[in-house]
Amino acid sequence: MTKEIDIQLSNEERQPCEVWTRVMGYFRPVSEFNIGKKSEYAERKCFSEKKATEKFLDVAAE
């Protein structure tokens, strides 16, 4: 049996997380994007295998 531990951090204990993503075949930190690329990144949708499979099964059932 696993016991869950609730860990609480104050804002002083937190540190920024640098997010990297692939752009034009190579990886770059999002913090270095220009305004247009930041806007494009914000509009991206994450791929969900579950949603894609459900959609595929719905189409196949028709």
N, C-alpha and C positions, 0 to 999 in steps of 0.2 A: 504494500500500500504506500503510495506516494503522498507526502504531505506538502501542500502548497505553502510557500512562504511569500508573504506580501511585503515587498521591498519598496520603501518610499524614499525618494531623493529630493533634497531641497534644490532650488534653482542654482545655488552656489556649487553644488556637487555635480551638476550636469555639465556636459561638454558638447560642443557642436559636432554633428555628424556630417562628414563630407560625402555628398552623393555624386557618384560617377555614372555616366551613361554612354552608350555607344552612339557616335555621330559620324556619319560618312566613313564607316569602316574602322574607326579607332575610338578609344575611350578618352573622355574628358570630364573634368569636374563640372557640375552644373553651375557652380558659383562663377565660373569663367565665361559662361555664355553671354552673348550680346542680347540686347532687349528682344529682338525678333526670335532668336533661338529659345530664350526663356519662355516666351509666349507659346511657341510651338510645343515645347516640352510640357507646359502646364495643360495643354489640350490633349495630350496623349492619353490613351486608354490602355490599361493593363490587360494582357491576354489572360483569359480564364478558360482552362481546359474543360472544366465542368460545364460552363455556359456554351462553349463551342460544341461539345458532345451532345448536350441536350438539344441544341438547335439542329444539329445534324440528324439526330434520331427523330425529331419532329418532322423534318422534311422527308426522311426515308419512310416514315409511316404513312405518308399521304399517297 
